[in-house]
């Protein structure tokens, strides 16, 4: 792959690779590391004659595999950034969303099993069809549909519980008083 083709691939698929990595790693810095590794592999080890969708599918597959390797790393299995402490953890993580409803959705997506999380991300955030996802991940199309159904059920349950918990808490005004008490 020459430099011009490589640059075009990075420009065209960089956002997709980053979003998939971010959905899997839950950290901007780690997603950037995965993205860098994926594009390094593209430059050094890419199969010949990859064009269009084949290149996109290859990049998605390599990104998913790199994210799996990322989580297999001993450091990530033993250390949870929440255990490090507020001051130190702030340097490593960035909030994915500022609005609370989006943050709860992001957390619910993060609680899904990896197989379901990847399929949900590709389907909803990358606008890929079930057939495209199956081709990119090397699985059968009915498997993709099954994973989507399971993920939707899990998300519905998680978000329903979060909504019920939120509804059971008294609503507070800005000054700390309940809005109904005068």
Secondary structure, 3 states (H helix, E strand, C coil): CCHHHHHHHHHHHHHHHHHHHHHHHCCHHHHHHHHHHHHHHHHHHCCCCCCCHHHHHHHHHHHHHHHHHHHHCHHHHHCCHHHHCHHHHHHHCCCCCCCHHHHHHHHHHHCCCHHHHHHHHHHHHCCCCHHHHHHHHCCCHHHHHHHHHHHHHHHHHHHHHHHHHHHHCCCECCCCCECCCC
